[in-house]
Amino acid sequence: MAGPLTLKSLGIPTSIWARLFISVALLEVFAIVCIQGYVIKRTVDIYKNGVESQWGFGVQTGSTKMSITQESFIVYDVIFIVAQLFLLMLCWEAVAHKNTIQIIAATLFNVMCLIYSLIQYTTFYIRPSTSAGIFQKDNDMRVLQITTMVVYSLCSVAFAMLTWELYQLFGWKTYKKLGANLALRRAYKWHQILLTLLKLDIFFFISYSVQLATLVLRVSDPETWVQIGVVIPGSVVFLVLSFWALKVENKRVMIVVIVCLGLSPAYFIYKLVRMNVNIDKNNDPYLDSRKYLTFFIVVTLALILVTVYVSIQCYRNFGIGLKEGIADYDARKAQLKANRALLASGNKGESAVDSSNYEYTEVHERFVLE
């Protein structure tokens, strides 16, 4: 019979710093989702008198030969919401597995969200584009945008402080699970870094592709459907294959992954040049999305370059025993949990483990299993 749903049952350690980290993430998710939900409502209200756009709603103007559509702004707001859910996943998984690398990555990701909110505010109020000018006199929208930046700023500071505390708390434990072998510990470090990078790659590339397909390309353009039907799902499959190759240490597949990732910067550089060179100002498809796409291209490009380097390091570590070491650790941890359950069920009220105060450590593991 399943017990009540608690932080401990979700894998969250009993440490106050770990729970504060998750609490900040939950509060930020709640705040941003509420703010962006209301932003979407305001956007729809502003455009409610508009005519149909290519995707079914919005405002079109013939003078600039472009569509000024509410979905252009709604997509950005949805990205904020999805980013928060992704951040919550990163935080929960990092704390549950005491993964200091992913804790740092989650903090940096939150800073990227702050930068994205600054770009949005700049586009709306500091250097507004033609279509963003419609929000100039909307004070509610301005307050919401400022509030979003304030929330991200405060949470970024809180995450940075808590990351330091969690690093001190978890840092010494993270790699000791594989024993005293220094080579295995170094290999495990690269393994964890690559896993985190691949998760970030998935988010940023899909976000970029969705913006490109829905905001720049046209319904009548075949490239739109290639992007939606082939590129996005194909990229997800490719990155999932990367996870698999890393887990099973398949050298052939990892070589394909490294080569494909190594070639992909050419595409992003091409798109970056295409967005900014020889653009007809009277027919600029990137008018409203240039800043956002540039941000995602630059971040994705940097992530890919780092991912290639880390992938090579992981490839060089294939075959040294890391896969077996991780499998052995997982088996020992499962055995420990089984022993705990057996002790608790057989010695209630006497020598049973106090599960309310129990937290997994390698020292306890060796004591129980030996």
C-alpha positions as CSV (number, residue, x, y, z in Angstrom):
1,M,0.0,0.0,0.0
2,A,1.5,3.3,-1.1
3,G,2.3,5.8,1.7
4,P,1.4,9.5,1.7
5,L,3.1,11.8,-0.8
6,T,5.9,13.6,1.0
7,L,9.1,15.5,0.1
8,K,11.0,12.5,1.3
9,S,9.0,10.1,-0.8
10,L,9.8,12.3,-3.8
11,G,13.5,11.9,-3.1
12,I,14.1,15.3,-1.6
13,P,16.7,15.1,1.2
14,T,15.9,16.3,4.7
15,S,18.5,19.1,4.5
16,I,17.0,22.5,5.1
17,W,19.1,23.9,2.1
18,A,17.8,21.3,-0.3
19,R,14.2,22.0,0.7
20,L,14.7,25.7,0.5
21,F,16.1,25.2,-3.0
22,I,13.0,23.3,-4.1
23,S,10.7,25.9,-2.3
24,V,12.3,28.8,-4.2
25,A,11.8,26.9,-7.5
26,L,8.1,26.2,-6.6
27,L,7.4,29.8,-5.6
28,E,9.1,31.0,-8.8
29,V,7.0,28.6,-10.9
30,F,3.8,29.8,-9.3
31,A,4.7,33.5,-9.7
32,I,5.8,33.3,-13.3
33,V,3.0,31.0,-14.4
34,C,0.4,33.4,-12.9
35,I,2.1,36.5,-14.3
36,Q,2.5,35.1,-17.8
37,G,-1.0,33.7,-17.7
38,Y,-2.3,37.2,-17.1
39,V,0.1,38.6,-19.8
40,I,-1.5,36.2,-22.3
41,K,-5.0,37.4,-21.2
42,R,-3.9,41.1,-21.7
43,T,-2.5,40.3,-25.1
44,V,-5.7,38.6,-26.2
45,D,-7.7,41.6,-24.9
46,I,-5.5,44.1,-26.8
47,Y,-5.9,42.1,-30.0
48,K,-9.6,41.2,-29.7
49,N,-10.6,43.7,-32.4
50,G,-8.0,42.5,-34.8
51,V,-8.6,40.5,-38.0
52,E,-7.5,36.9,-38.7
53,S,-3.8,36.1,-39.0
54,Q,-2.2,33.2,-40.9
55,W,-2.6,31.0,-37.8
56,G,-6.2,31.9,-37.1
57,F,-6.0,35.0,-35.0
58,G,-4.2,38.3,-34.6
59,V,-3.8,41.5,-36.6
60,Q,-2.4,41.9,-40.1
61,T,-1.1,44.9,-41.8
62,G,-0.6,45.4,-45.5
63,S,1.6,48.4,-45.2
64,T,4.6,46.5,-43.9
65,K,3.8,43.3,-45.8
66,M,4.0,41.3,-42.6
67,S,1.7,39.8,-40.0
68,I,1.4,41.6,-36.6
69,T,0.0,38.7,-34.6
70,Q,-0.9,38.1,-31.0
71,E,0.5,34.6,-31.2
72,S,3.9,36.2,-31.8
73,F,3.8,37.5,-28.2
74,I,1.9,34.5,-26.8
75,V,4.6,32.1,-28.0
76,Y,7.2,34.1,-25.9
77,D,4.9,33.9,-22.8
78,V,4.4,30.2,-23.3
79,I,8.1,29.7,-23.5
80,F,8.4,31.4,-20.1
81,I,5.9,29.0,-18.6
82,V,7.6,25.9,-20.2
83,A,11.0,27.2,-19.1
84,Q,9.7,27.3,-15.5
85,L,8.4,23.8,-15.6
86,F,11.8,22.7,-17.1
87,L,13.6,24.5,-14.4
88,L,11.5,22.8,-11.7
89,M,12.4,19.4,-13.2
90,L,16.1,20.3,-13.2
91,C,15.9,21.4,-9.6
92,W,14.0,18.4,-8.3
93,E,16.2,15.9,-10.2
94,A,19.4,17.7,-9.1
95,V,18.4,17.8,-5.4
96,A,17.0,14.2,-5.4
97,H,20.2,12.8,-6.8
98,K,22.5,15.3,-5.0
99,N,23.9,16.3,-8.4
100,T,25.9,19.5,-7.8
101,I,26.6,19.9,-11.5
102,Q,22.9,20.0,-12.3
103,I,22.2,22.3,-9.3
104,I,24.7,24.8,-10.8
105,A,23.2,24.3,-14.3
106,A,19.7,25.1,-12.9
107,T,21.0,28.3,-11.3
108,L,22.6,29.4,-14.6
109,F,19.4,28.5,-16.5
110,N,17.4,30.8,-14.2
111,V,19.9,33.6,-15.1
112,M,19.2,32.9,-18.8
113,C,15.5,33.3,-18.1
114,L,16.2,36.6,-16.5
115,I,18.1,37.7,-19.6
116,Y,15.2,36.5,-21.8
117,S,12.8,38.7,-19.7
118,L,15.1,41.7,-20.2
119,I,15.1,41.1,-23.9
120,Q,11.3,41.0,-23.8
121,Y,11.1,44.3,-21.9
122,T,13.5,45.9,-24.3
123,T,11.4,44.8,-27.2
124,F,8.2,46.2,-25.7
125,Y,9.3,49.5,-24.1
126,I,12.9,50.5,-24.7
127,R,13.3,49.8,-28.4
128,P,9.9,48.6,-29.5
129,S,9.3,47.0,-32.8
130,T,6.4,48.1,-35.0
131,S,4.0,45.5,-33.6
132,A,5.3,45.7,-30.0
133,G,4.4,49.4,-30.1
134,I,0.8,48.4,-29.5
135,F,1.7,47.8,-25.8
136,Q,3.3,51.2,-25.2
137,K,0.3,52.7,-23.5
138,D,-0.7,49.6,-21.5
139,N,0.6,50.2,-18.0
140,D,-0.6,46.9,-16.8
141,M,1.6,45.1,-19.3
142,R,4.6,47.3,-18.3
143,V,4.1,46.4,-14.6
144,L,3.8,42.7,-15.4
145,Q,7.0,42.8,-17.4
146,I,8.9,44.6,-14.6
147,T,7.5,42.1,-12.1
148,T,8.7,39.2,-14.1
149,M,12.3,40.7,-14.1
150,V,12.1,41.3,-10.4
151,V,11.0,37.8,-9.7
152,Y,13.8,36.3,-11.8
153,S,16.4,38.6,-10.2
154,L,15.4,37.8,-6.6
155,C,15.2,34.0,-7.4
156,S,18.6,34.1,-9.2
157,V,20.2,35.6,-6.0
158,A,18.5,33.0,-3.8
159,F,19.5,30.1,-6.1
160,A,23.1,31.3,-6.2
161,M,23.3,31.4,-2.4
162,L,21.6,28.0,-2.0
163,T,23.7,26.5,-4.7
164,W,26.8,27.4,-2.7
165,E,25.3,25.8,0.5
166,L,24.3,22.6,-1.5
167,Y,27.7,22.4,-3.1
168,Q,29.2,22.3,0.4
169,L,26.6,19.8,1.5
170,F,26.6,17.4,-1.5
171,G,30.0,18.1,-3.1
172,W,32.0,15.6,-1.1
173,K,29.4,12.9,-1.6
174,T,28.8,13.1,-5.3
175,Y,31.6,11.1,-6.6
176,K,32.5,8.8,-3.7
177,K,29.7,6.5,-4.7
178,L,32.1,4.9,-7.2
179,G,34.8,4.2,-4.6
180,A,38.4,5.3,-4.4
181,N,39.2,5.0,-8.1
182,L,40.1,8.6,-9.2
183,A,39.8,7.7,-12.9
184,L,36.3,6.6,-12.4
185,R,35.4,9.7,-10.4
186,R,36.7,12.0,-13.2
187,A,34.8,9.9,-15.8
188,Y,31.7,10.2,-13.7
189,K,32.1,13.9,-13.5
190,W,32.2,14.2,-17.4
191,H,29.3,11.8,-17.5
192,Q,27.1,14.0,-15.3
193,I,28.1,17.2,-17.2
194,L,27.1,15.6,-20.5
195,L,23.8,14.4,-19.2
196,T,23.0,18.0,-18.0
197,L,24.1,19.6,-21.2
198,L,22.0,17.2,-23.3
199,K,18.9,18.2,-21.3
200,L,19.7,21.9,-21.9
201,D,20.3,21.2,-25.6
202,I,16.8,19.7,-25.9
203,F,15.1,22.7,-24.3
204,F,16.9,25.4,-26.2
205,F,16.9,23.8,-29.6
206,I,13.2,22.9,-29.4
207,S,12.3,26.4,-28.2
208,Y,14.3,27.9,-31.1
209,S,12.7,25.7,-33.6
210,V,9.2,26.4,-32.3
211,Q,9.8,30.1,-32.5
212,L,11.2,29.9,-36.0
213,A,8.4,27.7,-37.3
214,T,5.5,29.6,-35.8
215,L,6.7,33.2,-35.9
216,V,9.0,33.6,-38.9
217,L,8.1,30.9,-41.4
218,R,4.7,31.0,-43.2
219,V,2.0,28.3,-43.4
220,S,2.4,28.2,-47.1
221,D,6.2,27.7,-46.8
222,P,7.3,24.1,-47.1
223,E,10.2,24.8,-44.7
224,T,7.6,25.4,-41.9
225,W,6.3,21.9,-42.1
226,V,9.8,20.4,-42.5
227,Q,10.7,22.3,-39.3
228,I,7.6,21.1,-37.4
229,G,7.3,17.6,-38.9
230,V,11.0,16.6,-39.3
231,V,13.5,18.8,-37.7
232,I,11.9,19.1,-34.2
233,P,11.0,15.4,-33.7
234,G,14.2,14.3,-35.4
235,S,16.3,16.5,-33.0
236,V,14.5,15.0,-30.0
237,V,15.1,11.4,-31.3
238,F,18.7,12.3,-32.0
239,L,19.3,13.7,-28.5
240,V,17.5,10.8,-26.9
241,L,19.8,8.5,-28.9
242,S,22.7,10.5,-27.4
243,F,21.5,9.7,-23.9
244,W,21.3,6.0,-24.8
245,A,24.8,6.0,-26.3
246,L,26.2,7.6,-23.2
247,K,24.4,5.1,-20.9
248,V,25.4,1.9,-22.7
249,E,28.8,3.3,-23.9
250,N,28.1,2.6,-27.6
251,K,31.2,4.0,-29.3
252,R,29.7,3.9,-32.9
253,V,26.6,5.8,-32.0
254,M,28.6,8.3,-29.9
255,I,30.9,9.0,-32.9
256,V,27.8,9.8,-35.0
257,V,26.5,12.1,-32.2
258,I,29.8,13.9,-32.0
259,V,30.1,14.4,-35.7
260,C,26.5,15.6,-36.1
261,L,26.8,18.0,-33.2
262,G,30.2,19.2,-34.6
263,L,28.5,20.1,-37.9
264,S,25.4,21.8,-36.5
265,P,27.2,25.1,-35.7
266,A,27.4,25.8,-39.4
267,Y,23.6,25.8,-39.6
268,F,23.2,28.2,-36.6
269,I,25.9,30.6,-38.0
270,Y,24.1,30.5,-41.3
271,K,20.8,31.4,-39.6
272,L,22.4,34.2,-37.6
273,V,23.9,35.8,-40.8
274,R,20.6,35.4,-42.7
275,M,18.7,37.2,-40.0
276,N,21.0,40.2,-40.0
277,V,22.4,40.6,-43.5
278,N,20.6,41.9,-46.7
279,I,17.2,42.2,-45.0
280,D,14.5,44.1,-46.8
281,K,13.2,46.6,-44.2
282,N,9.8,46.7,-45.9
283,N,9.5,42.9,-45.7
284,D,11.4,41.8,-42.7
285,P,10.2,38.4,-41.5
286,Y,12.4,38.7,-38.4
287,L,11.2,42.1,-37.3
288,D,9.6,40.9,-34.0
289,S,11.6,37.8,-33.4
290,R,15.2,38.8,-34.2
291,K,16.3,39.5,-30.7
292,Y,14.6,36.4,-29.3
293,L,16.0,34.1,-32.0
294,T,19.4,35.6,-31.7
295,F,19.4,34.9,-28.0
296,F,18.4,31.3,-28.5
297,I,20.9,30.8,-31.4
298,V,23.8,32.1,-29.4
299,V,23.0,30.1,-26.3
300,T,22.3,26.9,-28.3
301,L,25.5,27.4,-30.3
302,A,27.6,27.8,-27.1
303,L,25.9,24.7,-25.6
304,I,26.6,22.6,-28.7
305,L,30.3,23.5,-28.7
306,V,30.6,22.7,-25.0
307,T,28.6,19.5,-25.6
308,V,30.9,18.4,-28.4
309,Y,34.0,18.8,-26.2
310,V,32.4,17.0,-23.2
311,S,31.1,14.2,-25.5
312,I,34.7,13.6,-26.7
313,Q,35.9,13.4,-23.1
314,C,33.1,10.8,-22.3
315,Y,33.9,8.9,-25.4
316,R,37.5,8.6,-24.3
317,N,36.3,7.2,-21.0
318,F,34.2,4.4,-22.5
319,G,35.4,1.0,-21.4
320,I,37.2,2.0,-18.2
321,G,34.5,0.5,-16.0
322,L,32.2,3.5,-15.4
323,K,29.1,1.7,-16.8
324,E,29.7,-1.2,-14.5
325,G,30.5,1.0,-11.6
326,I,27.2,2.9,-11.9
327,A,25.2,-0.4,-12.3
328,D,26.9,-1.8,-9.2
329,Y,26.1,1.3,-7.2
330,D,22.5,1.2,-8.3
331,A,22.2,-2.5,-7.4
332,R,23.8,-1.8,-3.9
333,K,21.4,1.1,-3.3
334,A,18.4,-1.0,-4.3
335,Q,19.6,-3.7,-1.9
336,L,20.0,-1.2,0.9
337,K,16.4,0.0,0.4
338,A,15.2,-3.6,0.4
339,N,17.1,-4.2,3.7
340,R,15.6,-1.1,5.2
341,A,12.1,-2.2,4.3
342,L,12.8,-5.7,5.8
343,L,14.2,-4.2,9.0
344,A,11.3,-1.8,9.4
345,S,8.6,-4.5,8.8
346,G,10.3,-7.1,11.0
347,N,11.2,-4.9,14.0
348,K,8.5,-2.3,14.4
349,G,8.9,-0.4,17.7
350,E,12.3,-2.0,18.4
351,S,15.3,-1.7,16.2
352,A,13.6,-0.5,13.0
353,V,15.3,2.3,11.1
354,D,13.7,5.6,11.9
355,S,12.6,6.4,8.3
356,S,11.4,9.9,9.2
357,N,14.9,11.0,9.9
358,Y,16.7,8.7,7.5
359,E,18.8,10.0,4.7
360,Y,20.8,7.9,2.3
361,T,24.6,8.0,2.8
362,E,27.5,5.8,1.5
363,V,28.6,5.2,5.1
364,H,25.2,3.8,6.1
365,E,25.2,1.8,2.9
366,R,28.5,0.1,3.8
367,F,27.4,-0.6,7.4
368,V,24.1,-2.3,6.3
369,L,25.5,-4.3,3.4
370,E,28.7,-5.5,5.1
